[in-house]
Amino acid sequence: MKSKASLLLICLSVLFCIFSGISYSAGIRKSFPVFRHERVFTPPSAPQGIISVNEAETEDWIKIPGIGESLASAILEEKNKHGPFYYPEDLLSVRGIGSSKLKMIRPWIFLD
C-alpha cells in the first residue's frame, strides 16, 4: 500500500512540474515559459515620427498607422472649415475618428 501511495505522489509531483513549467534537475530549479494567449496592445511605430496636427499635410497624416488618404483629407477639411485644433479631443469632430482611433494615433501627434 505504501508503494502505491509513493508512486501516486511521484506521479502527481511530475504532473505538477510539467503543468507549472518548472523542472528540477540536480537540485537546480529551471523555469520554462508558459504559453498564454494574452492580448497586449503595442502601438505600431510610425515611420517618420511625431507630426504637428495643425501643420501636417496629407502626406504626413497617411504615415500614421490607421490613417488613410480619405481620413487625412477629412482631417484637413475639418481644420480648414473650423480653424486649428486646440486639443487632441477636437479630432473627434472628424468623421471617421472615434475614441479608439484617437487613442491609437495619439502617440504620434502633438498640438503646437
C-alpha positions as CSV (number, residue, x, y, z in Angstrom):
1,M,0.0,0.0,0.0
2,K,2.9,2.3,0.8
3,S,4.4,1.8,-2.6
4,K,1.2,2.7,-4.4
5,A,0.9,5.9,-2.4
6,S,4.5,6.8,-3.1
7,L,4.0,6.1,-6.8
8,L,0.9,8.3,-6.8
9,L,2.8,11.1,-5.0
10,I,5.6,10.9,-7.5
11,C,3.2,11.0,-10.5
12,L,1.4,14.0,-9.0
13,S,4.6,15.9,-8.5
14,V,5.8,15.2,-12.0
15,L,2.5,16.3,-13.4
16,F,2.7,19.5,-11.3
17,C,6.2,20.2,-12.7
18,I,5.0,19.7,-16.2
19,F,1.9,21.9,-16.0
20,S,3.6,24.6,-13.9
21,G,6.5,24.9,-16.2
22,I,9.1,24.0,-13.6
23,S,11.7,21.3,-13.8
24,Y,14.0,20.1,-11.1
25,S,17.4,18.7,-12.4
26,A,20.2,18.1,-10.0
27,G,18.7,20.3,-7.4
28,I,18.6,23.3,-9.7
29,R,15.2,24.9,-10.4
30,K,14.7,25.7,-14.1
31,S,11.7,27.7,-15.3
32,F,10.2,27.2,-18.7
33,P,7.9,29.7,-20.4
34,V,4.3,29.0,-20.0
35,F,2.5,30.0,-23.2
36,R,-0.6,32.0,-22.8
37,H,-2.6,33.9,-25.3
38,E,-2.7,37.4,-23.9
39,R,-3.8,40.4,-25.8
40,V,-1.2,43.1,-25.4
41,F,-1.5,46.3,-27.3
42,T,1.8,47.5,-28.6
43,P,1.3,50.6,-30.9
44,P,3.0,50.2,-34.2
45,S,5.8,52.6,-34.9
46,A,5.3,55.5,-37.2
47,P,7.9,55.6,-40.0
48,Q,8.7,59.3,-39.7
49,G,7.9,60.1,-36.0
50,I,5.5,62.7,-34.5
51,I,3.6,65.2,-36.5
52,S,2.1,68.5,-35.7
53,V,-1.7,68.3,-36.0
54,N,-2.2,71.8,-37.3
55,E,0.8,71.9,-39.7
56,A,0.6,68.4,-41.2
57,E,-0.4,67.8,-44.8
58,T,-2.0,64.7,-46.3
59,E,1.4,63.0,-46.9
60,D,2.2,63.5,-43.2
61,W,-1.1,62.1,-42.0
62,I,-1.0,58.9,-44.1
63,K,2.3,57.9,-42.5
64,I,0.5,57.3,-39.2
65,P,-0.9,53.8,-38.8
66,G,-4.7,53.7,-39.2
67,I,-4.9,56.9,-41.2
68,G,-5.6,56.6,-44.9
69,E,-5.8,59.2,-47.6
70,S,-9.5,59.8,-47.2
71,L,-9.3,60.2,-43.4
72,A,-6.3,62.6,-43.9
73,S,-8.3,64.6,-46.3
74,A,-11.3,64.7,-43.9
75,I,-8.9,66.0,-41.1
76,L,-7.6,68.8,-43.3
77,E,-11.1,69.7,-44.4
78,E,-12.3,70.0,-40.8
79,K,-9.3,72.1,-40.0
80,N,-9.9,74.4,-43.0
81,K,-13.6,74.8,-42.1
82,H,-13.4,75.3,-38.4
83,G,-9.9,76.5,-37.7
84,P,-7.0,74.9,-35.9
85,F,-7.3,72.1,-33.4
86,Y,-6.5,73.1,-29.8
87,Y,-6.9,69.7,-28.0
88,P,-6.4,66.1,-29.2
89,E,-10.1,65.6,-28.5
90,D,-11.0,68.1,-31.2
91,L,-10.1,65.4,-33.7
92,L,-13.3,63.6,-32.6
93,S,-15.3,66.0,-34.6
94,V,-13.8,64.5,-37.8
95,R,-16.0,61.8,-39.3
96,G,-14.1,58.5,-39.1
97,I,-12.2,59.3,-35.9
98,G,-13.7,57.8,-32.7
99,S,-12.2,57.4,-29.3
100,S,-10.4,54.2,-30.2
101,K,-8.8,55.7,-33.3
102,L,-7.8,58.8,-31.3
103,K,-6.2,56.6,-28.7
104,M,-4.3,54.7,-31.4
105,I,-2.9,57.8,-33.2
106,R,-2.3,59.9,-30.1
107,P,1.3,58.8,-29.6
108,W,2.2,60.3,-33.0
109,I,0.6,63.7,-32.8
110,F,1.2,66.9,-31.0
111,L,-0.5,70.3,-30.9
112,D,1.6,73.4,-31.1
